[in-house]
Amino acid sequence: MDRSLIFLLILSFFLGLACWLLFVWGVKKGEFDDMERPKHRMLDDDDQ
């Protein structure tokens, strides 16, 4: 195999792994818990 092909395969593997780890980190941090509430928050009344 060509060296550049092997390098690109390894690079794409590590980039995919990094994206997956960032996604798992976001899920554990709670970024994807409530997808509906933020878009309805602006309709709430703040009058007291």
TORPA-4810 file (N, C-alpha, C, O; in nm, 3 decimals):
<nodes>
NODE_1_0.082_-0.119_0.000_0.000_0.000_0.000_0.086_0.125_0.000_0.202_0.124_0.042_M
NODE_2_0.029_0.226_-0.047_0.099_0.353_-0.052_0.102_0.417_0.088_0.008_0.402_0.165_D
NODE_3_0.210_0.485_0.118_0.224_0.547_0.250_0.119_0.653_0.276_0.069_0.666_0.388_R
NODE_4_0.085_0.729_0.175_-0.014_0.834_0.194_-0.153_0.775_0.224_-0.229_0.833_0.301_S
NODE_5_-0.185_0.662_0.165_-0.313_0.598_0.191_-0.320_0.550_0.336_-0.422_0.567_0.403_L
NODE_6_-0.214_0.490_0.383_-0.209_0.444_0.522_-0.220_0.563_0.617_-0.291_0.556_0.717_I
NODE_7_-0.149_0.670_0.586_-0.155_0.790_0.669_-0.296_0.847_0.674_-0.344_0.884_0.781_F
NODE_8_-0.364_0.853_0.561_-0.500_0.907_0.556_-0.599_0.817_0.630_-0.692_0.867_0.694_L
NODE_9_-0.581_0.687_0.622_-0.666_0.595_0.696_-0.651_0.614_0.848_-0.750_0.618_0.921_L
NODE_10_-0.528_0.625_0.892_-0.502_0.646_1.035_-0.555_0.781_1.080_-0.614_0.792_1.187_I
NODE_11_-0.535_0.883_0.999_-0.584_1.017_1.031_-0.737_1.019_1.041_-0.792_1.079_1.133_L
NODE_12_-0.805_0.956_0.947_-0.951_0.953_0.950_-1.002_0.874_1.070_-1.105_0.909_1.127_S
NODE_13_-0.932_0.769_1.108_-0.971_0.693_1.227_-0.963_0.779_1.352_-1.056_0.779_1.433_F
NODE_14_-0.854_0.852_1.369_-0.838_0.936_1.487_-0.934_1.055_1.487_-0.980_1.096_1.594_F
NODE_15_-0.964_1.111_1.373_-1.062_1.219_1.366_-1.202_1.168_1.401_-1.276_1.236_1.472_L
NODE_16_-1.238_1.052_1.353_-1.366_0.992_1.388_-1.374_0.960_1.536_-1.479_0.980_1.598_G
NODE_17_-1.266_0.910_1.592_-1.261_0.879_1.734_-1.276_1.007_1.817_-1.345_1.007_1.919_L
NODE_18_-1.211_1.114_1.775_-1.221_1.241_1.847_-1.364_1.294_1.843_-1.414_1.343_1.944_A
NODE_19_-1.430_1.286_1.730_-1.569_1.331_1.720_-1.660_1.248_1.808_-1.749_1.302_1.873_C
NODE_20_-1.640_1.119_1.811_-1.721_1.031_1.895_-1.699_1.062_2.043_-1.795_1.064_2.121_W
NODE_21_-1.574_1.087_2.084_-1.546_1.119_2.223_-1.608_1.253_2.263_-1.657_1.267_2.375_L
NODE_22_-1.607_1.351_2.173_-1.672_1.479_2.201_-1.823_1.462_2.216_-1.884_1.525_2.302_L
NODE_23_-1.882_1.378_2.136_-2.024_1.351_2.147_-2.057_1.283_2.280_-2.152_1.321_2.347_F
NODE_24_-1.979_1.183_2.319_-2.001_1.113_2.445_-1.984_1.211_2.562_-2.060_1.205_2.658_V
NODE_25_-1.886_1.298_2.555_-1.864_1.399_2.658_-1.985_1.491_2.670_-2.027_1.524_2.781_W
NODE_26_-2.040_1.533_2.558_-2.158_1.619_2.559_-2.280_1.549_2.617_-2.358_1.611_2.689_G
NODE_27_-2.296_1.422_2.587_-2.409_1.346_2.643_-2.394_1.332_2.793_-2.492_1.350_2.867_V
NODE_28_-2.275_1.302_2.840_-2.253_1.286_2.984_-2.267_1.418_3.058_-2.306_1.420_3.175_K
NODE_29_-2.235_1.529_2.991_-2.246_1.661_3.053_-2.391_1.707_3.058_-2.424_1.798_3.135_K
NODE_30_-2.479_1.647_2.979_-2.620_1.680_2.982_-2.662_1.779_2.876_-2.767_1.842_2.890_G
NODE_31_-2.586_1.794_2.772_-2.617_1.891_2.667_-2.739_1.851_2.585_-2.802_1.937_2.524_E
NODE_32_-2.774_1.724_2.581_-2.882_1.676_2.496_-3.002_1.626_2.578_-3.083_1.548_2.527_F
NODE_33_-3.013_1.670_2.703_-3.121_1.621_2.788_-3.258_1.673_2.744_-3.351_1.595_2.726_D
NODE_34_-3.270_1.803_2.726_-3.399_1.862_2.694_-3.387_1.943_2.566_-3.334_2.054_2.566_D
NODE_35_-3.436_1.887_2.458_-3.424_1.953_2.328_-3.544_2.045_2.300_-3.534_2.133_2.214_M
NODE_36_-3.656_2.026_2.369_-3.777_2.103_2.340_-3.789_2.230_2.424_-3.842_2.330_2.374_E
NODE_37_-3.742_2.231_2.545_-3.763_2.344_2.636_-3.701_2.476_2.589_-3.768_2.578_2.600_R
NODE_38_-3.579_2.480_2.536_-3.521_2.610_2.499_-3.602_2.687_2.395_-3.606_2.809_2.401_P
NODE_39_-3.665_2.620_2.302_-3.739_2.695_2.201_-3.873_2.746_2.253_-3.931_2.836_2.192_K
NODE_40_-3.923_2.691_2.365_-4.047_2.739_2.424_-4.022_2.838_2.538_-4.117_2.901_2.586_H
NODE_41_-3.900_2.852_2.581_-3.868_2.938_2.693_-3.900_3.084_2.664_-3.938_3.158_2.755_R
NODE_42_-3.886_3.128_2.540_-3.911_3.268_2.508_-4.059_3.303_2.516_-4.093_3.421_2.520_M
NODE_43_-4.147_3.204_2.518_-4.290_3.230_2.527_-4.338_3.242_2.671_-4.452_3.285_2.693_L
NODE_44_-4.256_3.207_2.767_-4.295_3.215_2.907_-4.309_3.360_2.949_-4.236_3.447_2.903_D
NODE_45_-4.405_3.385_3.038_-4.424_3.519_3.094_-4.327_3.541_3.209_-4.314_3.456_3.296_D
NODE_46_-4.259_3.654_3.209_-4.168_3.687_3.318_-4.230_3.787_3.414_-4.163_3.831_3.508_D
NODE_47_-4.357_3.824_3.394_-4.422_3.919_3.483_-4.445_3.855_3.619_-4.484_3.739_3.631_D
NODE_48_-4.420_3.936_3.721_-4.439_3.883_3.857_-4.545_3.960_3.931_-4.574_3.930_4.046_Q
</nodes>
